[in-house]
Amino acid sequence: RCPARACSLSGSFWLKGWVEQLSQEHKPLRIWLDSGNRGNSADSAEATIYVRDLLLRRGWVLGEDLEHHVDYGASHNERFWRARVHLALRYLFPPG
């Protein structure tokens, strides 16, 4: 059976507070997080790192059930999401 999956490209993690309210329990969930690092908000890169670190403390493991990608030079817009969405899909739905 496949685990549940979640993907966030340029997430609005700057809305802190809700993340801390998530279950403290590690779930069978494969997660992709990413952001750029340019633009007015630096594409929320700092907040995405905060969420990544929170998930690591709760039991997720990078490269196993959590992946974090920074698209250096990218800002918060569709052109950059389109250029990297294949990475997220390949991680969440690996071939074979």
KAQUI-V512707 format. One line per field, one symbol per residue. psi: psi as a letter, one per 30 degrees, with the letter a starting at -180 (. if undefined). Layout:
BEGIN
psi->???
END
This chain:
BEGIN
psi->kkllkkkjjhlhffileeefflkfkklikkkkkllaglaeghhheeeeeeeeeeeefgflkkfdgkkkkkikfkaileeeeefffeeeeeeeikl.
END
